Amino acid sequence: MQRMNIRQLHLNLGTFFAPAILFFSLTGALQTFGWHENKGGAQNPVWISKLAEVHKEQHFKGEERARPAQSASGAQAASGANTNKPPSRGEERERRERSPLPLKIFVFLMSLGLILTTILGITMAFKFSRDRRVVWALLVSGTVLPVALLFT
């Protein structure tokens, strides 16, 4: 009996959060290679930049949220910057020699895997749920709620 309740809770929570998981996986995958930034004169599609802004800042550009003022020293502390000690030559050389590409490829593939498994989970929710209306209600509410919160 308890196993069934845990399975049902897992199904309901997974279905509710599936739209957000899909959104953040897709936008994270696009950001992995910097496709949301306009670099080198190439103009990327506006929708990628808009979605990346929601992913990173939880609002659209142009909708500046009030942020608490931070002193210069507070900003440095928050960014982890240490202006007292410059990096050593060895640290600089190591930073230049390491390529982030293998990890970027892994993160991109992980995002695609998360998208695929989420879609499979939604498919399973429809297949194994007793009432498809509940699945639809969870998917719709899991989509509408964050969009509504975005514009509040």
N, CA, C and O atoms as a GROMACS GRO file, in nm:
protein
  608
    1MET      N    1   0.082  -0.120   0.000
    1MET     CA    2   0.000   0.000   0.000
    1MET      C    3   0.086   0.126   0.000
    1MET      O    4   0.061   0.218  -0.078
    2GLN      N    5   0.188   0.131   0.088
    2GLN     CA    6   0.272   0.249   0.094
    2GLN      C    7   0.356   0.263  -0.033
    2GLN      O    8   0.381   0.374  -0.079
    3ARG      N    9   0.398   0.150  -0.091
    3ARG     CA   10   0.474   0.155  -0.216
    3ARG      C   11   0.392   0.223  -0.325
    3ARG      O   12   0.446   0.302  -0.402
    4MET      N   13   0.265   0.192  -0.332
    4MET     CA   14   0.179   0.253  -0.431
    4MET      C   15   0.168   0.404  -0.409
    4MET      O   16   0.165   0.480  -0.505
    5ASN      N   17   0.161   0.448  -0.284
    5ASN     CA   18   0.153   0.591  -0.254
    5ASN      C   19   0.280   0.664  -0.296
    5ASN      O   20   0.274   0.775  -0.349
    6ILE      N   21   0.396   0.602  -0.273
    6ILE     CA   22   0.523   0.661  -0.312
    6ILE      C   23   0.533   0.668  -0.464
    6ILE      O   24   0.578   0.768  -0.519
    7ARG      N   25   0.491   0.563  -0.532
    7ARG     CA   26   0.492   0.562  -0.678
    7ARG      C   27   0.399   0.671  -0.733
    7ARG      O   28   0.433   0.740  -0.829
    8GLN      N   29   0.283   0.686  -0.672
    8GLN     CA   30   0.188   0.787  -0.717
    8GLN      C   31   0.242   0.927  -0.693
    8GLN      O   32   0.228   1.016  -0.777
    9LEU      N   33   0.305   0.947  -0.577
    9LEU     CA   34   0.366   1.077  -0.547
    9LEU      C   35   0.476   1.107  -0.648
    9LEU      O   36   0.484   1.219  -0.700
   10HIS      N   37   0.560   1.010  -0.677
   10HIS     CA   38   0.667   1.027  -0.776
   10HIS      C   39   0.609   1.062  -0.913
   10HIS      O   40   0.659   1.152  -0.980
   11LEU      N   41   0.505   0.993  -0.953
   11LEU     CA   42   0.441   1.020  -1.081
   11LEU      C   43   0.383   1.162  -1.085
   11LEU      O   44   0.401   1.234  -1.183
   12ASN      N   45   0.315   1.201  -0.980
   12ASN     CA   46   0.252   1.333  -0.976
   12ASN      C   47   0.355   1.446  -0.973
   12ASN      O   48   0.343   1.543  -1.047
   13LEU      N   49   0.457   1.432  -0.888
   13LEU     CA   50   0.560   1.536  -0.882
   13LEU      C   51   0.638   1.544  -1.012
   13LEU      O   52   0.667   1.653  -1.062
   14GLY      N   53   0.672   1.428  -1.067
   14GLY     CA   54   0.746   1.426  -1.193
   14GLY      C   55   0.666   1.488  -1.306
   14GLY      O   56   0.722   1.560  -1.389
   15THR      N   57   0.537   1.461  -1.309
   15THR     CA   58   0.452   1.518  -1.414
   15THR      C   59   0.436   1.669  -1.395
   15THR      O   60   0.439   1.744  -1.493
   16PHE      N   61   0.420   1.713  -1.272
   16PHE     CA   62   0.406   1.856  -1.246
   16PHE      C   63   0.532   1.934  -1.284
   16PHE      O   64   0.523   2.041  -1.344
   17PHE      N   65   0.649   1.880  -1.249
   17PHE     CA   66   0.774   1.951  -1.274
   17PHE      C   67   0.832   1.924  -1.413
   17PHE      O   68   0.931   1.986  -1.451
   18ALA      N   69   0.773   1.834  -1.489
   18ALA     CA   70   0.825   1.799  -1.622
   18ALA      C   71   0.838   1.921  -1.715
   18ALA      O   72   0.941   1.934  -1.781
   19PRO      N   73   0.740   2.009  -1.723
   19PRO     CA   74   0.758   2.125  -1.812
   19PRO      C   75   0.879   2.212  -1.773
   19PRO      O   76   0.952   2.258  -1.860
   20ALA      N   77   0.899   2.232  -1.645
   20ALA     CA   78   1.014   2.313  -1.600
   20ALA      C   79   1.144   2.239  -1.627
   20ALA      O   80   1.243   2.301  -1.667
   21ILE      N   81   1.146   2.109  -1.605
   21ILE     CA   82   1.266   2.031  -1.633
   21ILE      C   83   1.301   2.040  -1.782
   21ILE      O   84   1.417   2.057  -1.818
   22LEU      N   85   1.200   2.028  -1.867
   22LEU     CA   86   1.224   2.039  -2.011
   22LEU      C   87   1.277   2.179  -2.047
   22LEU      O   88   1.372   2.192  -2.124
   23PHE      N   89   1.214   2.282  -1.990
   23PHE     CA   90   1.257   2.419  -2.019
   23PHE      C   91   1.402   2.442  -1.978
   23PHE      O   92   1.483   2.488  -2.058
   24PHE      N   93   1.436   2.409  -1.854
   24PHE     CA   94   1.570   2.436  -1.804
   24PHE      C   95   1.675   2.346  -1.869
   24PHE      O   96   1.790   2.386  -1.883
   25SER      N   97   1.637   2.226  -1.908
   25SER     CA   98   1.731   2.139  -1.979
   25SER      C   99   1.760   2.195  -2.118
   25SER      O  100   1.876   2.198  -2.161
   26LEU      N  101   1.657   2.238  -2.186
   26LEU     CA  102   1.676   2.294  -2.321
   26LEU      C  103   1.756   2.423  -2.316
   26LEU      O  104   1.853   2.439  -2.391
   27THR      N  105   1.718   2.515  -2.230
   27THR     CA  106   1.789   2.643  -2.224
   27THR      C  107   1.931   2.625  -2.171
   27THR      O  108   2.023   2.696  -2.212
   28GLY      N  109   1.950   2.530  -2.081
   28GLY     CA  110   2.085   2.501  -2.032
   28GLY      C  111   2.172   2.444  -2.143
   28GLY      O  112   2.290   2.479  -2.155
   29ALA      N  113   2.114   2.357  -2.226
   29ALA     CA  114   2.189   2.301  -2.339
   29ALA      C  115   2.229   2.411  -2.436
   29ALA      O  116   2.342   2.411  -2.487
   30LEU      N  117   2.140   2.506  -2.462
   30LEU     CA  118   2.171   2.616  -2.554
   30LEU      C  119   2.281   2.706  -2.497
   30LEU      O  120   2.363   2.760  -2.571
   31GLN      N  121   2.283   2.722  -2.365
   31GLN     CA  122   2.382   2.809  -2.301
   31GLN      C  123   2.519   2.743  -2.290
   31GLN      O  124   2.620   2.813  -2.278
   32THR      N  125   2.524   2.612  -2.293
   32THR     CA  126   2.650   2.541  -2.273
   32THR      C  127   2.757   2.588  -2.370
   32THR      O  128   2.873   2.604  -2.332
   33PHE      N  129   2.719   2.610  -2.494
   33PHE     CA  130   2.815   2.655  -2.594
   33PHE      C  131   2.805   2.805  -2.622
   33PHE      O  132   2.863   2.854  -2.719
   34GLY      N  133   2.733   2.877  -2.538
   34GLY     CA  134   2.722   3.022  -2.552
   34GLY      C  135   2.634   3.065  -2.668
   34GLY      O  136   2.650   3.176  -2.719
   35TRP      N  137   2.542   2.979  -2.709
   35TRP     CA  138   2.456   3.011  -2.823
   35TRP      C  139   2.356   3.122  -2.790
   35TRP      O  140   2.290   3.174  -2.880
   36HIS      N  141   2.345   3.158  -2.665
   36HIS     CA  142   2.254   3.265  -2.626
   36HIS      C  143   2.320   3.402  -2.635
   36HIS      O  144   2.254   3.505  -2.622
   37GLU      N  145   2.451   3.404  -2.658
   37GLU     CA  146   2.525   3.529  -2.665
   37GLU      C  147   2.556   3.561  -2.810
   37GLU      O  148   2.585   3.472  -2.889
   38ASN      N  149   2.550   3.687  -2.845
   38ASN     CA  150   2.585   3.731  -2.980
   38ASN      C  151   2.732   3.768  -2.980
   38ASN      O  152   2.771   3.877  -2.937
   39LYS      N  153   2.814   3.676  -3.029
   39LYS     CA  154   2.958   3.697  -3.031
   39LYS      C  155   3.007   3.697  -3.175
   39LYS      O  156   2.947   3.634  -3.262
   40GLY      N  157   3.115   3.766  -3.198
   40GLY     CA  158   3.182   3.761  -3.326
   40GLY      C  159   3.100   3.812  -3.443
   40GLY      O  160   3.122   3.771  -3.557
   41GLY      N  161   3.006   3.900  -3.418
   41GLY     CA  162   2.926   3.957  -3.525
   41GLY      C  163   2.809   3.871  -3.568
   41GLY      O  164   2.723   3.918  -3.642
   42ALA      N  165   2.805   3.745  -3.524
   42ALA     CA  166   2.693   3.658  -3.561
   42ALA      C  167   2.573   3.692  -3.474
   42ALA      O  168   2.585   3.707  -3.353
   43GLN      N  169   2.459   3.703  -3.537
   43GLN     CA  170   2.336   3.738  -3.465
   43GLN      C  171   2.256   3.609  -3.441
   43GLN      O  172   2.207   3.548  -3.535
   44ASN      N  173   2.245   3.570  -3.316
   44ASN     CA  174   2.167   3.452  -3.281
   44ASN      C  175   2.019   3.487  -3.276
   44ASN      O  176   1.982   3.603  -3.261
   45PRO      N  177   1.934   3.386  -3.290
   45PRO     CA  178   1.791   3.412  -3.280
   45PRO      C  179   1.756   3.476  -3.145
   45PRO      O  180   1.810   3.438  -3.041
   46VAL      N  181   1.666   3.572  -3.148
   46VAL     CA  182   1.628   3.646  -3.027
   46VAL      C  183   1.566   3.553  -2.923
   46VAL      O  184   1.589   3.571  -2.804
   47TRP      N  185   1.489   3.453  -2.967
   47TRP     CA  186   1.422   3.365  -2.871
   47TRP      C  187   1.522   3.290  -2.784
   47TRP      O  188   1.491   3.261  -2.668
   48ILE      N  189   1.640   3.258  -2.836
   48ILE     CA  190   1.739   3.188  -2.755
   48ILE      C  191   1.788   3.280  -2.643
   48ILE      O  192   1.801   3.238  -2.529
   49SER      N  193   1.815   3.406  -2.677
   49SER     CA  194   1.860   3.502  -2.576
   49SER      C  195   1.753   3.528  -2.471
   49SER      O  196   1.783   3.540  -2.352
   50LYS      N  197   1.627   3.538  -2.516
   50LYS     CA  198   1.516   3.563  -2.422
   50LYS      C  199   1.501   3.447  -2.324
   50LYS      O  200   1.487   3.468  -2.204
   51LEU      N  201   1.504   3.323  -2.377
   51LEU     CA  202   1.490   3.206  -2.290
   51LEU      C  203   1.608   3.192  -2.196
   51LEU      O  204   1.592   3.150  -2.081
   52ALA      N  205   1.727   3.227  -2.243
   52ALA     CA  206   1.846   3.221  -2.157
   52ALA      C  207   1.834   3.321  -2.043
   52ALA      O  208   1.877   3.294  -1.931
   53GLU      N  209   1.776   3.436  -2.071
   53GLU     CA  210   1.758   3.536  -1.966
   53GLU      C  211   1.664   3.485  -1.858
   53GLU      O  212   1.688   3.505  -1.739
   54VAL      N  213   1.557   3.419  -1.899
   54VAL     CA  214   1.466   3.360  -1.800
   54VAL      C  215   1.538   3.253  -1.720
   54VAL      O  216   1.522   3.244  -1.599
   55HIS      N  217   1.618   3.171  -1.788
   55HIS     CA  218   1.693   3.064  -1.722
   55HIS      C  219   1.790   3.120  -1.618
   55HIS      O  220   1.799   3.069  -1.506
   56LYS      N  221   1.863   3.225  -1.656
   56LYS     CA  222   1.967   3.278  -1.568
   56LYS      C  223   1.916   3.376  -1.464
   56LYS      O  224   1.961   3.374  -1.349
   57GLU      N  225   1.822   3.462  -1.503
   57GLU     CA  226   1.781   3.573  -1.415
   57GLU      C  227   1.636   3.564  -1.368
   57GLU      O  228   1.594   3.646  -1.286
   58GLN      N  229   1.561   3.469  -1.418
   58GLN     CA  230   1.420   3.450  -1.385
   58GLN      C  231   1.334   3.570  -1.424
   58GLN      O  232   1.232   3.597  -1.360
   59HIS      N  233   1.374   3.643  -1.528
   59HIS     CA  234   1.291   3.749  -1.585
   59HIS      C  235   1.343   3.779  -1.724
   59HIS      O  236   1.454   3.738  -1.760
   60PHE      N  237   1.263   3.851  -1.802
   60PHE     CA  238   1.303   3.893  -1.936
   60PHE      C  239   1.385   4.020  -1.927
   60PHE      O  240   1.366   4.100  -1.836
   61LYS      N  241   1.477   4.041  -2.022
   61LYS     CA  242   1.551   4.167  -2.028
   61LYS      C  243   1.453   4.281  -2.044
   61LYS      O  244   1.349   4.266  -2.108
   62GLY      N  245   1.486   4.392  -1.985
   62GLY     CA  246   1.396   4.507  -1.992
   62GLY      C  247   1.301   4.510  -1.874
   62GLY      O  248   1.236   4.612  -1.850
   63GLU      N  249   1.291   4.401  -1.802
   63GLU     CA  250   1.209   4.395  -1.681
   63GLU      C  251   1.302   4.389  -1.562
   63GLU      O  252   1.306   4.289  -1.489
   64GLU      N  253   1.377   4.495  -1.542
   64GLU     CA  254   1.475   4.496  -1.435
   64GLU      C  255   1.406   4.486  -1.300
   64GLU      O  256   1.313   4.561  -1.270
   65ARG      N  257   1.452   4.394  -1.221
   65ARG     CA  258   1.401   4.377  -1.086
   65ARG      C  259   1.487   4.461  -0.992
   65ARG      O  260   1.606   4.481  -1.016
   66ALA      N  261   1.426   4.508  -0.886
   66ALA     CA  262   1.501   4.583  -0.786
   66ALA      C  263   1.595   4.488  -0.715
   66ALA      O  264   1.552   4.387  -0.660
   67ARG      N  265   1.722   4.522  -0.717
   67ARG     CA  266   1.823   4.441  -0.650
   67ARG      C  267   1.887   4.524  -0.541
   67ARG      O  268   1.905   4.644  -0.557
   68PRO      N  269   1.922   4.461  -0.430
   68PRO     CA  270   1.986   4.538  -0.324
   68PRO      C  271   2.120   4.591  -0.370
   68PRO      O  272   2.196   4.523  -0.440
   69ALA      N  273   2.149   4.714  -0.330
   69ALA     CA  274   2.277   4.774  -0.366
   69ALA      C  275   2.389   4.698  -0.297
   69ALA      O  276   2.375   4.655  -0.182
   70GLN      N  277   2.499   4.683  -0.370
   70GLN     CA  278   2.612   4.609  -0.315
   70GLN      C  279   2.736   4.694  -0.330
   70GLN      O  280   2.761   4.752  -0.436
   71SER      N  281   2.812   4.701  -0.225
   71SER     CA  282   2.935   4.780  -0.231
   71SER      C  283   3.035   4.709  -0.321
   71SER      O  284   3.019   4.591  -0.353
   72ALA      N  285   3.139   4.782  -0.362
   72ALA     CA  286   3.240   4.723  -0.450
   72ALA      C  287   3.308   4.605  -0.382
   72ALA      O  288   3.333   4.502  -0.446
   73SER      N  289   3.338   4.618  -0.254
   73SER     CA  290   3.402   4.507  -0.184
   73SER      C  291   3.306   4.389  -0.170
   73SER      O  292   3.348   4.274  -0.176
   74GLY      N  293   3.178   4.417  -0.152
   74GLY     CA  294   3.078   4.310  -0.145
   74GLY      C  295   3.064   4.239  -0.277
   74GLY      O  296   3.046   4.117  -0.281
   75ALA      N  297   3.072   4.314  -0.387
   75ALA     CA  298   3.063   4.253  -0.520
   75ALA      C  299   3.184   4.165  -0.546
   75ALA      O  300   3.171   4.057  -0.603
   76GLN      N  301   3.302   4.211  -0.503
   76GLN     CA  302   3.422   4.128  -0.521
   76GLN      C  303   3.413   4.002  -0.437
   76GLN      O  304   3.449   3.894  -0.483
   77ALA      N  305   3.365   4.015  -0.316
   77ALA     CA  306   3.352   3.898  -0.229
   77ALA      C  307   3.251   3.800  -0.287
   77ALA      O  308   3.272   3.678  -0.283
   78ALA      N  309   3.142   3.851  -0.342
   78ALA     CA  310   3.040   3.764  -0.399
   78ALA      C  311   3.091   3.693  -0.523
   78ALA      O  312   3.055   3.578  -0.547
   79SER      N  313   3.176   3.759  -0.601
   79SER     CA  314   3.227   3.696  -0.722
   79SER      C  315   3.346   3.608  -0.693
   79SER      O  316   3.392   3.536  -0.781
   80GLY      N  317   3.397   3.612  -0.572
   80GLY     CA  318   3.512   3.529  -0.537
   80GLY      C  319   3.643   3.591  -0.583
   80GLY      O  320   3.747   3.525  -0.580
   81ALA      N  321   3.639   3.715  -0.625
   81ALA     CA  322   3.760   3.780  -0.674
   81ALA      C  323   3.850   3.816  -0.557
   81ALA      O  324   3.804   3.861  -0.452
   82ASN      N  325   3.979   3.794  -0.576
   82ASN     CA  326   4.077   3.830  -0.476
   82ASN      C  327   4.178   3.920  -0.543
   82ASN      O  328   4.266   3.873  -0.616
   83THR      N  329   4.166   4.049  -0.520
   83THR     CA  330   4.253   4.145  -0.587
   83THR      C  331   4.389   4.154  -0.521
   83THR      O  332   4.479   4.216  -0.578
   84ASN      N  333   4.408   4.096  -0.404
   84ASN     CA  334   4.534   4.106  -0.334
   84ASN      C  335   4.641   4.016  -0.393
   84ASN      O  336   4.759   4.049  -0.385
   85LYS      N  337   4.603   3.904  -0.452
   85LYS     CA  338   4.701   3.806  -0.498
   85LYS      C  339   4.676   3.772  -0.644
   85LYS      O  340   4.576   3.708  -0.676
   86PRO      N  341   4.766   3.814  -0.734
   86PRO     CA  342   4.747   3.776  -0.874
   86PRO      C  343   4.776   3.627  -0.893
   86PRO      O  344   4.852   3.569  -0.814
   87PRO      N  345   4.717   3.564  -0.997
   87PRO     CA  346   4.742   3.423  -1.019
   87PRO      C  347   4.888   3.399  -1.059
   87PRO      O  348   4.949   3.481  -1.127
   88SER      N  349   4.942   3.288  -1.016
   88SER     CA  350   5.080   3.254  -1.050
   88SER      C  351   5.089   3.216  -1.197
   88SER      O  352   4.988   3.189  -1.261
   89ARG      N  353   5.212   3.212  -1.250
   89ARG     CA  354   5.231   3.174  -1.391
   89ARG      C  355   5.181   3.033  -1.417
   89ARG      O  356   5.121   3.006  -1.521
   90GLY      N  357   5.205   2.945  -1.323
   90GLY     CA  358   5.160   2.807  -1.339
   90GLY      C  359   5.008   2.797  -1.345
   90GLY      O  360   4.953   2.721  -1.425
   91GLU      N  361   4.941   2.875  -1.260
   91GLU     CA  362   4.794   2.874  -1.262
   91GLU      C  363   4.742   2.930  -1.393
   91GLU      O  364   4.646   2.877  -1.450
   92GLU      N  365   4.804   3.037  -1.443
   92GLU     CA  366   4.760   3.095  -1.570
   92GLU      C  367   4.782   2.998  -1.685
   92GLU      O  368   4.694   2.981  -1.769
   93ARG      N  369   4.899   2.932  -1.689
   93ARG     CA  370   4.929   2.837  -1.795
   93ARG      C  371   4.832   2.719  -1.792
   93ARG      O  372   4.783   2.674  -1.896
   94GLU      N  373   4.803   2.670  -1.670
   94GLU     CA  374   4.711   2.556  -1.656
   94GLU      C  375   4.571   2.595  -1.702
   94GLU      O  376   4.502   2.516  -1.766
   95ARG      N  377   4.529   2.717  -1.669
   95ARG     CA  378   4.397   2.764  -1.709
   95ARG      C  379   4.387   2.774  -1.862
   95ARG      O  380   4.282   2.742  -1.918
   96ARG      N  381   4.494   2.817  -1.928
   96ARG     CA  382   4.493   2.829  -2.074
   96ARG      C  383   4.499   2.692  -2.141
   96ARG      O  384   4.438   2.673  -2.246
   97GLU      N  385   4.571   2.596  -2.082
   97GLU     CA  386   4.591   2.466  -2.146
   97GLU      C  387   4.468   2.376  -2.135
   97GLU      O  388   4.444   2.295  -2.224
   98ARG      N  389   4.391   2.389  -2.030
   98ARG     CA  390   4.273   2.305  -2.013
   98ARG      C  391   4.162   2.352  -2.106
   98ARG      O  392   4.128   2.470  -2.110
   99SER      N  393   4.108   2.257  -2.181
   99SER     CA  394   3.997   2.290  -2.270
   99SER      C  395   3.866   2.254  -2.203
   99SER      O  396   3.851   2.144  -2.151
  100PRO      N  397   3.770   2.346  -2.204
  100PRO     CA  398   3.641   2.314  -2.145
  100PRO      C  399   3.552   2.233  -2.239
  100PRO      O  400   3.443   2.191  -2.200
  101LEU      N  401   3.597   2.211  -2.363
  101LEU     CA  402   3.512   2.145  -2.462
  101LEU      C  403   3.464   2.006  -2.421
  101LEU      O  404   3.345   1.978  -2.436
  102PRO      N  405   3.550   1.918  -2.368
  102PRO     CA  406   3.498   1.786  -2.330
  102PRO      C  407   3.386   1.793  -2.226
  102PRO      O  408   3.287   1.721  -2.236
  103LEU      N  409   3.401   1.880  -2.127
  103LEU     CA  410   3.296   1.893  -2.026
  103LEU      C  411   3.171   1.957  -2.087
  103LEU      O  412   3.060   1.919  -2.052
  104LYS      N  413   3.189   2.054  -2.177
  104LYS     CA  414   3.073   2.116  -2.242
  104LYS      C  415   2.995   2.012  -2.323
  104LYS      O  416   2.872   2.012  -2.322
  105ILE      N  417   3.066   1.924  -2.392
  105ILE     CA  418   2.999   1.818  -2.468
  105ILE      C  419   2.923   1.727  -2.374
  105ILE      O  420   2.809   1.689  -2.402
  106PHE      N  421   2.986   1.690  -2.262
  106PHE     CA  422   2.918   1.605  -2.163
  106PHE      C  423   2.793   1.673  -2.109
  106PHE      O  424   2.688   1.609  -2.100
  107VAL      N  425   2.802   1.799  -2.074
  107VAL     CA  426   2.687   1.872  -2.018
  107VAL      C  427   2.576   1.883  -2.122
  107VAL      O  428   2.458   1.869  -2.089
  108PHE      N  429   2.613   1.907  -2.248
  108PHE     CA  430   2.514   1.915  -2.355
  108PHE      C  431   2.443   1.780  -2.371
  108PHE      O  432   2.321   1.775  -2.382
  109LEU      N  433   2.520   1.672  -2.372
  109LEU     CA  434   2.460   1.538  -2.385
  109LEU      C  435   2.374   1.504  -2.263
  109LEU      O  436   2.270   1.440  -2.275
  110MET      N  437   2.418   1.549  -2.145
  110MET     CA  438   2.339   1.528  -2.024
  110MET      C  439   2.206   1.601  -2.035
  110MET      O  440   2.102   1.548  -1.997
  111SER      N  441   2.208   1.723  -2.088
  111SER     CA  442   2.084   1.799  -2.107
  111SER      C  443   1.990   1.726  -2.202
  111SER      O  444   1.870   1.716  -2.177
  112LEU      N  445   2.046   1.676  -2.311
  112LEU     CA  446   1.964   1.600  -2.406
  112LEU      C  447   1.908   1.474  -2.342
  112LEU      O  448   1.793   1.437  -2.366
  113GLY      N  449   1.990   1.407  -2.260
  113GLY     CA  450   1.943   1.287  -2.189
  113GLY      C  451   1.831   1.320  -2.091
  113GLY      O  452   1.736   1.244  -2.078
  114LEU      N  453   1.843   1.433  -2.024
  114LEU     CA  454   1.738   1.474  -1.930
  114LEU      C  455   1.609   1.507  -2.005
  114LEU      O  456   1.500   1.475  -1.957
  115ILE      N  457   1.621   1.570  -2.120
  115ILE     CA  458   1.503   1.598  -2.202
  115ILE      C  459   1.437   1.468  -2.244
  115ILE      O  460   1.315   1.453  -2.233
  116LEU      N  461   1.517   1.374  -2.294
  116LEU     CA  462   1.463   1.246  -2.340
  116LEU      C  463   1.397   1.168  -2.226
  116LEU      O  464   1.287   1.116  -2.243
  117THR      N  465   1.463   1.159  -2.110
  117THR     CA  466   1.404   1.084  -2.000
  117THR      C  467   1.279   1.152  -1.945
  117THR      O  468   1.188   1.085  -1.897
  118THR      N  469   1.274   1.284  -1.952
  118THR     CA  470   1.153   1.355  -1.908
  118THR      C  471   1.037   1.326  -2.002
  118THR      O  472   0.925   1.304  -1.958
  119ILE      N  473   1.064   1.326  -2.132
  119ILE     CA  474   0.960   1.292  -2.229
  119ILE      C  475   0.914   1.148  -2.208
  119ILE      O  476   0.794   1.120  -2.217
  120LEU      N  477   1.007   1.058  -2.182
  120LEU     CA  478   0.970   0.919  -2.153
  120LEU      C  479   0.886   0.912  -2.026
  120LEU      O  480   0.790   0.834  -2.019
  121GLY      N  481   0.920   0.991  -1.925
  121GLY     CA  482   0.843   0.994  -1.802
  121GLY      C  483   0.701   1.044  -1.824
  121GLY      O  484   0.607   0.990  -1.765
  122ILE      N  485   0.685   1.145  -1.908
  122ILE     CA  486   0.550   1.195  -1.940
  122ILE      C  487   0.472   1.086  -2.012
  122ILE      O  488   0.354   1.064  -1.984
  123THR      N  489   0.538   1.018  -2.106
  123THR     CA  490   0.473   0.907  -2.178
  123THR      C  491   0.429   0.798  -2.081
  123THR      O  492   0.318   0.745  -2.092
  124MET      N  493   0.515   0.764  -1.986
  124MET     CA  494   0.480   0.662  -1.886
  124MET      C  495   0.366   0.710  -1.797
  124MET      O  496   0.281   0.631  -1.757
  125ALA      N  497   0.365   0.839  -1.765
  125ALA     CA  498   0.257   0.892  -1.682
  125ALA      C  499   0.123   0.871  -1.750
  125ALA      O  500   0.026   0.832  -1.687
  126PHE      N  501   0.118   0.898  -1.880
  126PHE     CA  502  -0.007   0.876  -1.953
  126PHE      C  503  -0.040   0.727  -1.961
  126PHE      O  504  -0.157   0.689  -1.952
  127LYS      N  505   0.060   0.645  -1.978
  127LYS     CA  506   0.035   0.502  -1.994
  127LYS      C  507  -0.010   0.435  -1.863
  127LYS      O  508  -0.098   0.350  -1.864
  128PHE      N  509   0.051   0.474  -1.752
  128PHE     CA  510   0.026   0.404  -1.626
  128PHE      C  511  -0.069   0.477  -1.532
  128PHE      O  512  -0.101   0.424  -1.425
  129SER      N  513  -0.113   0.594  -1.568
  129SER     CA  514  -0.205   0.667  -1.481
  129SER      C  515  -0.347   0.614  -1.501
  129SER      O  516  -0.387   0.577  -1.611
  130ARG      N  517  -0.420   0.613  -1.393
  130ARG     CA  518  -0.560   0.568  -1.401
  130ARG      C  519  -0.648   0.671  -1.468
  130ARG      O  520  -0.747   0.637  -1.533
  131ASP      N  521  -0.612   0.797  -1.453
  131ASP     CA  522  -0.694   0.905  -1.506
  131ASP      C  523  -0.605   1.004  -1.581
  131ASP      O  524  -0.528   1.078  -1.519
  132ARG      N  525  -0.615   1.005  -1.711
  132ARG     CA  526  -0.531   1.093  -1.793
  132ARG      C  527  -0.561   1.240  -1.768
  132ARG      O  528  -0.476   1.325  -1.792
  133ARG      N  529  -0.679   1.270  -1.720
  133ARG     CA  530  -0.713   1.410  -1.690
  133ARG      C  531  -0.623   1.466  -1.580
  133ARG      O  532  -0.588   1.584  -1.582
  134VAL      N  533  -0.585   1.381  -1.485
  134VAL     CA  534  -0.493   1.424  -1.378
  134VAL      C  535  -0.357   1.456  -1.438
  134VAL      O  536  -0.294   1.556  -1.402
  135VAL      N  537  -0.310   1.371  -1.529
  135VAL     CA  538  -0.181   1.394  -1.594
  135VAL      C  539  -0.186   1.526  -1.671
  135VAL      O  540  -0.094   1.607  -1.660
  136TRP      N  541  -0.291   1.547  -1.749
  136TRP     CA  542  -0.305   1.673  -1.823
  136TRP      C  543  -0.311   1.793  -1.728
  136TRP      O  544  -0.249   1.896  -1.754
  137ALA      N  545  -0.384   1.779  -1.620
  137ALA     CA  546  -0.396   1.889  -1.523
  137ALA      C  547  -0.260   1.923  -1.461
  137ALA      O  548  -0.226   2.040  -1.444
  138LEU      N  549  -0.184   1.820  -1.429
  138LEU     CA  550  -0.051   1.843  -1.371
  138LEU      C  551   0.043   1.907  -1.472
  138LEU      O  552   0.119   1.998  -1.438
  139LEU      N  553   0.039   1.862  -1.596
  139LEU     CA  554   0.125   1.920  -1.699
  139LEU      C  555   0.088   2.067  -1.726
  139LEU      O  556   0.175   2.153  -1.737
  140VAL      N  557  -0.041   2.093  -1.735
  140VAL     CA  558  -0.086   2.230  -1.760
  140VAL      C  559  -0.052   2.319  -1.642
  140VAL      O  560  -0.001   2.429  -1.661
  141SER      N  561  -0.078   2.274  -1.521
  141SER     CA  562  -0.049   2.358  -1.403
  141SER      C  563   0.102   2.375  -1.386
  141SER      O  564   0.148   2.480  -1.341
  142GLY      N  565   0.180   2.271  -1.420
  142GLY     CA  566   0.326   2.283  -1.413
  142GLY      C  567   0.383   2.374  -1.519
  142GLY      O  568   0.499   2.416  -1.510
  143THR      N  569   0.304   2.406  -1.620
  143THR     CA  570   0.345   2.502  -1.723
  143THR      C  571   0.293   2.641  -1.691
  143THR      O  572   0.367   2.739  -1.700
  144VAL      N  573   0.166   2.650  -1.652
  144VAL     CA  574   0.102   2.780  -1.629
  144VAL      C  575   0.158   2.849  -1.504
  144VAL      O  576   0.182   2.969  -1.506
  145LEU      N  577   0.178   2.775  -1.397
  145LEU     CA  578   0.223   2.837  -1.271
  145LEU      C  579   0.356   2.912  -1.287
  145LEU      O  580   0.363   3.028  -1.248
  146PRO      N  581   0.461   2.849  -1.341
  146PRO     CA  582   0.586   2.926  -1.354
  146PRO      C  583   0.575   3.043  -1.452
  146PRO      O  584   0.638   3.146  -1.432
  147VAL      N  585   0.496   3.027  -1.557
  147VAL     CA  586   0.478   3.138  -1.651
  147VAL      C  587   0.407   3.254  -1.580
  147VAL      O  588   0.444   3.370  -1.596
  148ALA      N  589   0.304   3.222  -1.502
  148ALA     CA  590   0.233   3.325  -1.427
  148ALA      C  591   0.326   3.393  -1.326
  148ALA      O  592   0.321   3.515  -1.310
  149LEU      N  593   0.410   3.315  -1.259
  149LEU     CA  594   0.505   3.373  -1.163
  149LEU      C  595   0.609   3.460  -1.232
  149LEU      O  596   0.657   3.557  -1.175
  150LEU      N  597   0.643   3.425  -1.356
  150LEU     CA  598   0.739   3.504  -1.433
  150LEU      C  599   0.688   3.645  -1.460
  150LEU      O  600   0.765   3.741  -1.463
  151PHE      N  601   0.557   3.656  -1.480
  151PHE     CA  602   0.500   3.786  -1.514
  151PHE      C  603   0.435   3.859  -1.396
  151PHE      O  604   0.368   3.959  -1.416
  152THR      N  605   0.455   3.810  -1.274
  152THR     CA  606   0.400   3.878  -1.158
  152THR      C  607   0.501   3.974  -1.099
  152THR      O  608   0.472   4.041  -1.000
   0.00000   0.00000   0.00000
